[in-house]
């Protein structure tokens, strides 16, 4: 049985939450605060993986915000202070799609995320507007079923960051 490391648990949770805020705000500055420069993001086959380095990861998600209006939610989070895993939803409202999945994170000695590996809830099928587990009752378990409204401060920061990227 793994012993919970409370001294690392909360900083790890905060780093992952800050990573999702970086995605939602499309902020290179926020990505730099939580991702190690050499961070690697792995994906399932046929998803363009791996993305090597903080800048490549930031480019990926900022591009999704610009092209598809992407927003992300953390639907579940488990952390024992040694490892952390989240279940998420990636909404793409401009194209009427969403993907569900989970990710594992590792951290460097400075507490920055140094690797992320994603697992999709279903094989990526571009013909389906919802890539998620068949038969799983997301609604009954109170998962988000539509893109969340962004906090006005996050929305304003996102707009500024996208304007700076243009």
C-alpha positions in Angstrom: 0.0 0.0 0.0 1.3 3.4 -0.9 1.8 5.9 1.9 0.2 9.3 1.2 2.9 12.1 1.1 0.9 15.1 2.4 3.9 17.5 2.0 3.8 16.9 -1.8 0.2 16.2 -2.3 -1.2 19.8 -2.3 1.6 21.3 -4.4 1.0 18.6 -7.0 -2.7 19.2 -7.1 -2.2 23.0 -7.4 0.3 22.5 -10.2 -2.2 20.4 -12.2 -5.0 22.8 -11.6 -2.7 25.7 -12.7 -1.9 23.7 -15.9 -5.6 23.5 -16.7 -5.9 27.2 -16.1 -3.0 27.8 -18.5 -4.9 25.8 -21.1 -8.1 27.7 -20.5 -6.5 31.1 -20.5 -4.2 30.2 -23.5 -1.3 31.7 -21.4 2.3 31.1 -22.3 3.2 32.7 -19.0 1.0 30.3 -17.0 2.4 27.3 -19.0 5.9 28.5 -18.0 5.0 28.6 -14.3 3.9 24.9 -14.2 5.6 23.0 -17.0 9.3 22.1 -17.0 11.1 23.4 -20.1 11.7 19.8 -21.3 8.2 18.5 -20.4 6.9 15.7 -22.7 3.2 15.1 -23.4 2.3 11.7 -24.7 -1.0 10.8 -26.5 -2.6 7.6 -27.8 -1.7 6.5 -31.3 -2.7 8.8 -34.2 -3.0 11.9 -32.0 0.3 13.4 -33.0 2.3 12.4 -30.0 4.7 13.1 -28.3 4.9 16.8 -27.9 8.4 17.7 -26.8 9.0 20.7 -24.6 6.9 23.3 -22.9 6.6 25.5 -26.0 5.3 22.7 -28.2 2.7 21.9 -25.5 1.7 25.5 -25.2 1.5 25.8 -29.0 -0.8 22.8 -29.2 -3.3 24.0 -26.6 -3.3 27.6 -27.7 -4.0 26.4 -31.2 -7.0 24.4 -30.0 -8.4 27.4 -28.2 -8.0 29.6 -31.3 -9.3 27.0 -33.8 -12.0 25.2 -31.8 -12.8 27.4 -28.7 -11.4 24.7 -26.5 -12.1 24.6 -22.8 -11.1 21.9 -20.3 -12.5 20.6 -17.1 -11.1 18.5 -14.4 -13.8 16.0 -13.6 -12.0 13.8 -11.0 -8.6 14.0 -9.4 -6.6 11.5 -7.4 -3.3 12.3 -5.7 -1.3 10.5 -3.1 1.6 12.9 -3.1 3.7 10.5 -5.2 1.5 10.3 -8.3 -1.4 12.2 -9.6 -4.1 11.3 -12.1 -7.0 13.4 -13.4 -10.1 12.6 -15.5 -10.9 15.4 -17.8 -13.2 16.6 -20.5 -11.9 18.6 -23.5 -14.8 20.6 -25.0 -14.5 22.0 -28.6 -17.6 24.2 -28.8 -16.8 25.8 -32.2 -17.0 22.3 -33.8 -19.5 20.7 -31.5 -17.2 18.0 -30.1 -15.8 16.8 -26.9 -13.3 14.2 -25.8 -13.1 12.5 -22.4 -10.0 10.9 -20.9 -7.5 10.8 -18.1 -3.9 11.8 -17.7 -1.0 10.9 -15.4 1.6 13.5 -14.4 5.1 13.3 -13.1 7.1 16.2 -11.6 10.7 17.4 -11.5 12.7 18.3 -8.4 11.4 21.9 -8.7 7.8 20.7 -8.6 7.1 21.5 -12.2 5.3 19.0 -14.5 7.9 17.1 -16.5 5.7 14.5 -18.2 2.0 14.0 -19.0 0.6 10.9 -20.6 -3.0 11.0 -21.9 -5.5 8.1 -22.2 -8.7 8.6 -24.1 -12.0 7.2 -22.9 -12.6 5.8 -26.4 -10.6 5.5 -29.6 -10.5 9.0 -31.2 -13.2 8.9 -33.9 -13.5 12.2 -35.8 -17.0 11.2 -37.0 -18.4 11.2 -33.5 -19.1 14.5 -31.8 -18.6 12.9 -28.3 -15.6 10.7 -27.8 -16.4 9.0 -24.4 -17.1 5.7 -22.9 -20.1 3.9 -24.4 -22.9 3.3 -21.9 -21.3 5.3 -19.1 -23.9 7.6 -17.4 -22.0 10.9 -17.4 -25.1 12.9 -16.6 -26.1 10.8 -13.6 -22.6 11.1 -12.1 -22.7 14.9 -12.6 -20.1 15.2 -15.3 -20.2 18.4 -17.3 -22.3 17.9 -20.5 -21.5 21.2 -22.1 -18.5 23.6 -22.1 -18.3 25.5 -18.9 -18.8 29.3 -18.8 -15.4 30.8 -18.1 -14.9 33.0 -15.1 -14.9 36.6 -16.5 -11.3 37.2 -15.4 -10.2 34.0 -17.1 -12.1 34.9 -20.3 -10.6 38.4 -20.3 -7.1 37.0 -19.8 -7.7 34.4 -22.6 -8.8 37.1 -25.0 -5.7 39.2 -24.2 -3.4 36.2 -24.7 -5.0 35.2 -28.0 -4.7 38.8 -29.2 -1.0 38.8 -28.3 -0.6 35.5 -30.2 -2.1 36.9 -33.4 
